[in-house]
Amino acid sequence: MGSGNRQNAYRQKRLAQRKRSRLIRQLPYFLISLLIVGILGGITYRAGAAILPILEKTKRDESSANESDAANPSADSGASADETGAGGADGTGADGEPVGTDPDEETVSRTDALLDDAQLLAAGYDYDAAIELLKSSEDYGNGADGAGDPRIDSAIAEYEAVKATLQPVETTEITHVFFHSLVMDESKAFDGDGDASGYNQVMTTKDEFLKILDSMYKKGFVLVRLHDVATMSDGKMVRGRILLPPGRKACVMSQDDVCYYEYMEDDGFARRMVIGDDGKPACEMVMDDGTVSVGAYDMVPLLEDFIQAHPDFSYKGARAVIAFTGYQGILGYRTAASYKNTNPNYAADCEAAAAVAKCLRDNGWELASHSWGHRDLGDISYDKFKTDCDKWKAEVESLIGPTDIILYPFGADVSDWHAYSHDNQRFMYLKSLGFNYFCNVDSSQYWVQLGNDYLRQGRRNLDGYRMWMDIAAGKGSSSRKLDDLFQAEDVFSSNRPTPVVWN
């Protein structure tokens, strides 16, 4: 994966820095020796000339590692020489030194890599995994005196101490926020055409999204999986146990309609989702000159980048829930059955969509239904309800794999706020199809209903309309709904047409 090369460059840079520091610490002893030698043999100049290239080489090593880190932040080129023990064709290692000539340095490098990996786990609140990783190391407790590397013991003690301060999160106080496709080019989305009003109401811009993430992060929110909140076990929905440091708050995030519909073309949105060169999900976007660029052009890759920079925003590798309809395919690929005779790339699109869906799952994303036809599942006739559910299973779940999450279109539930009952025909049909997690839309700070065999949660729309409602209410108003997350005035794009009116 893409983090491998970043870690390799980071480790090489750390190794070069350590070598340079050791040499600098030893420099006074060299100088004293040179003085003595110079007095005795008059060879100070020659000895000094021999040392200078060593200093220059360590500087070059560090510079090379820095350049590698900056120039290739995400490419996946496999394991580095210091990870595998393999050197170059000339018998040198990743730092240019002969392989195997410094076993102590090799051990130090291996331990540094181990500590880096453990720190990444701890940053994501998986202290048990970090401690287990360190204790499983061959350098733990295997020193000459049986103590091993003291840095490993120190790290274990640190993680044990932090772990002792963790507090369980109250399940009923976990908020759930959601977005639609992000506007990447505001001038195209808000250009006054027939779709602009809809985009203004229900979409969020890239810059707004990043400001929201930054605010939530600063307020102590941590992203958790919907399956962390509660888990099905032996037919029962069991409350999850999420442990976070004091002051941290759990949240779930989701995105609806990740299909890149045909009507969105040329309106400033991504075209489709792909697998990037680093093995992580990315998006294609058509540029003004007609070329296609691959990058962070929607919520998924933007959130990936944010978590890469802020690993403590993600609980044990959690990502968001991604929901699909099916009537125009998924992920920007025209995979609906209706395209079989009109899309010459139909088979390839289905294959590509399935590969991207697997990539999402492999990187921690949860996948969900948003119905097949974006229908109000609580209002349409029961026959149409069943047909829609069956088509989603046949045309979407067949590509993305089984899922037990449904995010209701329009937030329209199949019941009122009372607990689901087994005489609710629609609920029972959804259960028969494997759904256990049901999410509607509710602007309350949190709304969680833990049933005997289901979890139900309200979601908060962080879009143009909701932000404008907060702004129109004025600061200090009790009708504001977003202040626990961010101040709408600090996020709302100045390029949006106002007022934002719900049609």
N, C-alpha and C positions, 0 to 999 in steps of 0.2 A: 504494500500500500504506500501511498504518497508520503506518510510520515517517516518511512524508513530512511529515505535519503536525507531528510531534514535532521533526523537523529544522528546519522553518520557524520554529517558535516559538523553538527554541534559537538559530537564527541571528539572529532579530529581537532577542532578549535580548542576544546578544553585541554586535550593532550598537549598541543603546541604551547598553550599558555602555561601549563604546569612545567614543561621542560624549560621554558624561558625563565620561570620563577626560580627553579632550582639552580639554574646557571647563575642568575643574578645573586642569589644568596651565597653561592660559592665564590663569587668574583673577588671579594676581599682576600680570601685565602690564596687565590691565584695571584693577586697583586703582591701580596707579601712574599710569596714564593718567587715571583719574578724579580722582586727587589734583591732578594738574597742571591738568586742565580746571577742577576746582573752584576752584583758586586763581585761575586766569585768568578764569573766567566765572561761577563760583558755580552750576554746574549739576550738581554731584555727585549730588544727590538724583535728578534726572531720569534721568541716565545709569544710576545704580544700579537705578532702577525698571525700566529697559529690560532689564537683564541678568537680574533675578530671574525673569521669566517664562520665559526660555530654560532656566535651571536647573530650574525646576519642570516644564517640558515634557519634558526628558530624563528626569527622575524618573518622570513619568507614562508615557513610552515603555517604560522598563524594567519598571515595575509592570505595565503592560498585557501585555508579553511574558511575564512571570512568571505572571500569571493565566491567560493562554492556555495556557501549558505545563502548568499544574496542572489546569485545568478540562477540557482536551481532550487527554489523553495519547495516545490511540490512534485517534481518528476520522480518516478519510481524506477530506480536503476538497480534494485536488488540490494543484497547485503554488501557492506563495505569490507575492505580488507581486514580492518581490526575487529570486525564481528566474526568473520569466518576463519581468521587465522591465515588466510591466503595472502601472499604478497604479489608484487609485480613480477614481470617476466625476468627482471634482473636480480631477483631474490630479495627485493626490498619490500617493506611493509607500506601501509598507507601513509606513514610519516616520512618515508624515504630512508629509514634506518634498516640495516640488515635484520631479517626476520629471526627471532629466537635469540638475539644477542643480549637482551635485557629482560629476563623473566620477571623481575620485580616490576618493571614498567608495564609489562603485559598484564600482570595481575591487577595493577592499579587501574589500567584502562578498562579491564573487564569489570572491576568493581564499580568504576564510575558509570559505566553503561547500565549496570544493575541498579545503582542508586537512582539514575535518571528514570528508568522504567518504573521503579517503585514510587518515585515522586509523582509521576504522571497518574498512577492509580490512586494515590492518596489525594491528589488535587481533585479527582472526581469522587471523593468521599468513600472509596472502596479501600478502607484501611485494612480490613482483613486480608484482602488479596495482596496488598502491598507488603504486609508483614509476612504472609506465607511465602511470597516470592523471595524476600530477603533471607528467610530461614532455610529455604531450599537451596541456597547458593553453596557451592563448594568452598567459598571463602568464609562462610559463617562458622565460627567455632573450630577452624582447622589450622590456626596459627601454631607456631612452635610452642607457645605456652597454653594452647587450647582455647585462646580467646578470639582468634580470628581478627578480621579487620575491624578496628574500633568504630569506624564510621558506620558500619552495618549495625552494630549494637546501638549506636547513638540514634540512628534513623528509626530502628524498631522501637526504642524507648519513646521517641518523639511521637510516633504514630499511635502507640498504646496510650500515651497521655491525652492526645487529642480525641481518640476514640472514646475515652472515659467521659468526655464532656458532651458527647452527642445526645441529642434529645429527639424523641419520636415525634413525627409530624401528625397532627390531628387530621384524619382523613376527610372530615367534613369541612375543613378549612383550606382545601387545595383549589386554587382558582384555575380556570381553563380559558385561554385566550385563542382566538383564531383569526386567520386572514384568508383572503382570496389571492389570486395571482398578483404579484407586485408590479406596479407601473414602473418601468425602467426609463421611459422617455415621456416626461410629463407634457411636452409640447405636442406630442402626437395623441396622447390619451385625452387631454383636455382641450381639443381643438375646435369644439363646438359642433361636431357632427352628431349623428343620431345616437351614437353609443356613449358620447362624452358624459352625459348626465348619469348614466348607470355606473360608469367607472368612478365618477366623483362620489357617488353614494357608497359603493360597496368595496372599492379597491383601496389599497394602501400603497404609497409610493416607496421606492427603494430607500430614499433618505429618511422618510418617516419611520420605516421599519427599523433601520439601523439606530435611529435616535430612541425608539421604543426599547430595543434590546439594551442599549447603553443605560437607559434609566432603570429598567427592571434589574439589571445586573447590579447597579449601584445601590438599589433598594434591598438587595439581598435575596432576590428570587433565584431559584435553582430549578432547572428543567428536569422533570421526571417523566417516566413512561406512564401511559394510562394503565398498563399492566402492573406498574409498581403500586398504584393506588389500591388495587385489590386484585386477587387472583382466584380463578376457579380451581377448586380442589375437591375431587370426589363429588362433583355435581353441586357444590356449594361455593358461593362467592365469599372469599375470606379476606378480611381487611388486611392490607399490606402494612409492612413495618418499614417506614422510611426514616432513617436516622440522619439528622443534619446538625451542624454546630449551632449554638444559640445565635439568634438573629437572622438565620436563613429561613426562607419560606419556599415551599414547593409550588410549582405550577406545571400545568400541562399545556402544550401548544399544538395547534392543528392548522391545516390548510385545506380548503375546499376546492373542488373543481380543478384538480391538477391534470387538465386534459388539453389545454391550449387550443380552445375552440377556433373554428374557422373564422368567426366574426372578429376575432382579436388580431388577425393578421394586419400588419401595417399600422397598428395602433399603439406601438411602444411597449410590447410585451415580448417575452421569450417565445421562440417557435416550438421548441420541444426540449425534453430532458435527455441527456446522453451520459455515457460513462467517460469521465475525464481521463487524461493521461496518467493521473495519479491514482486511478482506480476508484475515485469517489464520484458521486453524482454531480453533474454540471449541467449547464443549459446552453443551447444554441440560440443565437439571436442574429437576425438579418440586419446588417448595417445599412446606412443610407446609400452607400455605393453598391449595394447588392451582395457584398461578400458576407460570409457567415462566420461569426466569431463564437468561440466556445469559452464560457467563463461563468462568473457569479451573476447570472441574470434573473434570478428569482429567489424565493425564500430558502429553498433547500441548500444551494451552494453558499448563500450568504450566511446562513446559520452555521453551516459547516466551518466557514472561515472564522466566525465569531467564537465558536467553541474551541477551535484550534488556538486562538489567541487567549481565550479565557476558559481553560478546561474546568474551572470550578463553577461554571454555569451549567454543567451537565452532570447529573447524578448517575454515576456508574455507566457512562457512555450513552445516556438517554438522548434521543432526538425527538422530533415532533411526529404527529399522526398525519398521514397524507391520504386524502380521500378522493375517490374517483367516481364519476358517472361513467356511462358506457356508450351513449348514443352517438358520439363522434369519436369513439376510441379513447385511449388513455395516453398521458404523457406526451401528447403531440403526435402520436402515431395513429393513423386511421384504421383502427382494429375492429370496429363494429362490423357485424355480419353484413350490414347494408353496403359496405364498401368493397365486398368481395369482387364484384364485377366492374367496379369503377376505379379502384386503386391498383395499378399494375404492380405495386410493391407490397401488396397486402400480406403475403406470407413473410416477407422480410420485416415488415412493420411489426407483425405479431411477435416474431422472434426477438427483435430489438426491444420492444416494450417489455417482454418477459425478462430479458437480461437486465434492463434498467431497474425493474421492480426488485429483482434479486439483489442488485447492487444496493438499493435502498435498504432492504432488510439486513443485508450484511453489515451495513454501516449504522445500524441501530434505529432506523426509522420504522414506525408502525404503519401498516397499510389498512385502509378502511373503505367501506361502501358509502357512497353518497346517493344511492339509488341508481338505477340504469338511466332513467329519463329525466332526472331532476324533478321528481314528482312530489307533491304533498301526500305523503304516505298515510296520513291520518284522515284525508279528505276524499281521495279518489275511491271509486267503487272497489269492493273487495276483489273482484275478478281482475281489474286493472292492477290492483296492488300486487296480487300474486304473480301476474304476468311480468310486471316490472322486476320483482325480486328474482324470478326465475331467469330472466334475461341477463341480469347482473351476474348471477352465478355462472351462466353459460359463457358469457362474452368477456367478463372481466376477471372473475375469480379464477377462471381457467388459465389466465395469463399470470396473475400476480401470486397465486397460491392461496390457501385457506386464510381467512381472516374472521375474527369474531367481534369486530367493531363496526358500528354504523353511526354515521354523523348525518342526522336528518336534514334533508334539503329544506331551506327556509326556516330551519329550526323547528319545523312542525312535527310534533311528537304523535304517537299513536294512542296517547292517553292524556288526561290532565295531570296535575301535579301529584295526585294520589299514587300510591305504590301500584306497580303493575300487578295484575291478578291473572290467574291461569284461565279465567273465562274471557280474557281479552284475546279475540281470535287473531288479530294482527300481531300482537306481541308473541303469541304462541307459534305463529308461522315463522316469524323471524328467529325465534329460538330453535325451531326445527331445522333451520338453515345454518345453525351454528353461531348465531350472534349472542353475545353475552354483555357487551358494552354498548350503551345507548346514550347518545349525546344530542340534546336539543340546543336551543339558544336562550340564554337568560342573561340580562345585563347586571344581575346581582354580583356582588364580589365573589361569592361562591355558592353553588347549589349542588350538593352531592346526595344521592339517595342510594344506600347500600341495601339491596334486596337479598332475599335468600339465594337466588340463582342469577342475579344480574347486578350490574353497576350502572347507574344513571347519573349523568353530570350535565350541568348547564354550561354553555360556552359564551364568552363575551366577544362581541364583534369589535375589533379595533380598526375601524374603517373611517372614511371621510365623514359619513353621516354622524357616527357616534362621537367623533372628535368635535365636530361642529356643534353638536348639542351641548357638550361641556363648555365650549367657548361662548356660545350664546347665553348660557345660564349665568356666566360670570363667576369669577373666583369667589370661593366661600359659599357658593350655593349648595344646598343639600341635595339638589337634583343631579349634581355632577356624579359621573359613574367611573371615572378613570384615574382619579387622583392618587389612589394607592399604587398605581402602576407608573404614571407619568403625568405631567401637566400638558394638556392638549395644546395650549398656546405655544409651548416650546417645541412641539413636534409638527403641528399642522403646516402643510406646504403653502407658501405664499402664491404658488401658481394655480391653486385650486379656485375654480369659480365659486363665489359665495353670494347668498347663503346656500348651503347644501340642503336641498329640499328632497324629502322622500316621496317618490312617485309610486 
